């Protein structure tokens, strides 16, 4: 299960750090609303659309423990950044596409199916929120299934109170 959580983190970070772009649109010609020094640019909105972004992740089948490789291909991945005049910022990303698992041992079943992932963060002078979701549904060559759902959340209030939780569900069928 920890490997799937790692997979979600890799997705959120890897895709948000600028994999190949096919199309983008912005209200300012400032990628991700950051200047060259990495500071937020006020009153900025930026949208980036990526297509057919693939990731190969060595892992194990969470149902059988068999080692192999997950391949995620996001046919549609969209990121959006908004920074207002007070430098409050919001970043969101959403991706959908195909997923597969190919075992290292060719006698074991391979899997193919669908993946959806989203990641977001909001920050201002007093509060911050970070969240992500990940959904995966795969069907094996032997008819078995793997379904994974994950939700993660972390926030800090103006009073300094932290709220953190993670929910993971993996169903083998």
C-alpha positions as CSV (number, residue, x, y, z in Angstrom):
1,X,0.0,0.0,0.0
2,X,2.8,2.4,0.8
3,X,4.1,1.9,-2.8
4,X,0.8,3.1,-4.2
5,X,0.9,6.1,-1.9
6,X,4.4,6.7,-3.2
7,X,3.0,6.4,-6.7
8,X,0.4,9.1,-6.0
9,X,3.1,11.4,-4.6
10,X,5.3,10.8,-7.6
11,X,2.4,11.6,-9.9
12,X,1.5,14.8,-8.1
13,X,5.1,16.0,-8.0
14,X,6.4,14.6,-11.3
15,X,3.5,15.9,-13.3
16,X,3.4,19.3,-11.6
17,X,7.1,19.9,-12.2
18,X,6.8,20.2,-15.9
19,X,6.8,17.2,-18.0
20,X,6.4,17.7,-21.8
21,X,3.8,20.3,-22.7
22,X,1.6,20.1,-25.7
23,X,-0.6,23.2,-25.1
24,X,-0.8,25.9,-22.6
25,X,-2.7,29.2,-22.0
26,X,-2.0,31.9,-19.5
27,X,-3.1,35.4,-18.7
28,X,0.5,36.4,-18.1
29,X,3.5,34.8,-19.9
30,X,4.7,33.6,-16.4
31,X,5.0,29.9,-16.1
32,X,3.1,28.7,-12.9
33,X,2.8,32.4,-11.8
34,X,6.4,32.4,-10.5
35,X,9.2,34.9,-11.4
36,X,12.8,33.8,-12.1
37,X,13.6,33.8,-8.4
38,X,10.7,31.6,-7.6
39,X,8.5,34.3,-6.0
40,X,4.7,34.4,-6.8
41,X,3.6,36.9,-9.3
42,X,0.4,38.8,-8.1
43,X,-2.8,38.9,-10.1
44,X,-1.8,36.0,-12.2
45,X,-3.6,33.0,-13.6
46,X,-1.9,30.2,-15.6
47,X,-3.3,27.0,-17.1
48,X,-1.2,24.2,-18.6
49,X,-2.7,21.3,-20.6
50,X,-0.6,18.2,-21.2
51,X,-1.5,15.2,-23.3
52,X,-0.2,11.6,-23.4
53,X,2.2,11.9,-20.4
54,X,3.5,8.5,-19.4
55,X,5.2,7.4,-16.2
56,X,6.7,4.0,-15.5
57,X,6.8,3.1,-11.8
58,X,8.6,-0.1,-10.5
59,X,6.3,-1.6,-7.9
60,X,4.5,-4.7,-6.8
61,X,1.0,-6.0,-7.4
62,X,-0.8,-4.9,-4.2
63,X,-2.9,-8.0,-4.3
64,X,-0.3,-10.7,-5.0
65,X,3.0,-9.1,-4.0
66,X,4.4,-10.0,-7.5
67,X,7.0,-7.4,-8.6
68,X,6.5,-5.6,-11.9
69,X,5.9,-2.1,-13.4
70,X,2.9,0.2,-13.3
71,X,2.6,2.4,-16.4
72,X,0.3,5.4,-16.2
73,X,-0.5,7.3,-19.3
74,X,-2.5,10.5,-18.7
75,X,-4.3,11.3,-22.0
76,X,-5.4,14.5,-20.4
77,X,-3.6,16.4,-17.6
78,X,-4.5,19.9,-16.7
79,X,-2.8,22.2,-14.2
80,X,-4.1,25.6,-13.1
81,X,-2.5,28.3,-10.9
82,X,-4.1,31.4,-9.5
83,X,-2.4,34.1,-7.5
84,X,-4.4,37.1,-6.3
85,X,-3.2,40.6,-5.3
86,X,-2.7,39.6,-1.7
87,X,-0.4,36.7,-2.9
88,X,-2.9,34.1,-1.9
89,X,-2.3,31.1,-4.2
90,X,-4.2,28.1,-5.4
91,X,-2.7,25.2,-7.5
92,X,-4.8,22.4,-8.9
93,X,-4.0,19.5,-11.2
94,X,-6.3,16.8,-12.6
95,X,-5.4,13.9,-14.9
96,X,-7.2,10.9,-16.5
97,X,-6.0,8.1,-18.6
98,X,-5.0,4.5,-18.9
99,X,-3.0,2.4,-16.5
100,X,-1.4,-1.0,-16.7
101,X,0.7,-3.4,-14.5
102,X,3.1,-5.8,-16.2
103,X,4.7,-8.4,-13.8
104,X,8.3,-9.2,-14.1
105,X,7.3,-12.9,-14.1
106,X,5.5,-13.5,-17.5
107,X,3.5,-16.4,-16.0
108,X,1.6,-14.0,-13.7
109,X,-1.4,-12.0,-15.0
110,X,-1.0,-8.5,-16.5
111,X,-3.5,-5.8,-15.8
112,X,-5.0,-2.9,-17.8
113,X,-7.5,-0.2,-16.9
114,X,-8.2,3.4,-16.0
115,X,-6.6,6.0,-13.7
116,X,-7.7,9.3,-12.4
117,X,-5.6,11.6,-10.1
118,X,-5.9,15.1,-8.7
119,X,-3.8,17.3,-6.5
120,X,-4.3,20.7,-5.1
121,X,-3.0,23.2,-2.6
122,X,-4.2,26.6,-1.4
123,X,-2.1,29.0,0.7
124,X,-2.6,32.5,2.2
125,X,-1.0,34.4,5.0
126,X,-2.8,32.4,7.6
127,X,-3.9,29.0,6.3
128,X,-2.7,26.3,4.0
129,X,-4.4,23.2,2.6
130,X,-2.9,20.3,0.6
131,X,-5.0,17.5,-0.8
132,X,-4.9,14.7,-3.4
133,X,-7.1,11.9,-4.7
134,X,-6.1,8.8,-6.7
135,X,-8.4,6.2,-8.3
136,X,-7.3,3.1,-10.2
137,X,-9.3,0.2,-11.7
138,X,-7.4,-2.6,-13.4
139,X,-8.6,-5.9,-14.9
140,X,-6.2,-8.8,-15.2
141,X,-5.6,-11.2,-18.1
142,X,-7.0,-13.8,-15.8
143,X,-10.2,-11.8,-15.0
144,X,-9.1,-10.6,-11.6
145,X,-9.4,-7.0,-10.6
146,X,-7.4,-4.4,-8.6
147,X,-9.2,-1.3,-7.5
148,X,-7.4,1.4,-5.5
149,X,-8.9,4.7,-4.0
150,X,-6.8,7.2,-2.0
151,X,-7.5,10.5,-0.4
152,X,-4.9,12.6,1.4
153,X,-5.4,15.9,3.2
154,X,-3.3,18.2,5.3
155,X,-4.2,21.7,6.5
156,X,-3.0,24.3,9.0
157,X,-5.4,26.9,10.3
158,X,-4.7,30.5,11.3
159,X,-4.5,29.3,14.9
160,X,-1.8,26.8,14.0
161,X,-4.0,23.7,14.3
162,X,-3.0,21.0,11.9
163,X,-5.5,18.5,10.4
164,X,-3.9,15.6,8.5
165,X,-5.5,12.4,7.3
166,X,-5.0,9.7,4.7
167,X,-7.5,7.1,3.5
168,X,-6.5,4.2,1.3
169,X,-8.7,1.4,0.0
170,X,-7.4,-1.4,-2.1
171,X,-9.8,-4.1,-3.3
172,X,-8.7,-7.3,-4.9
173,X,-11.2,-9.3,-6.9
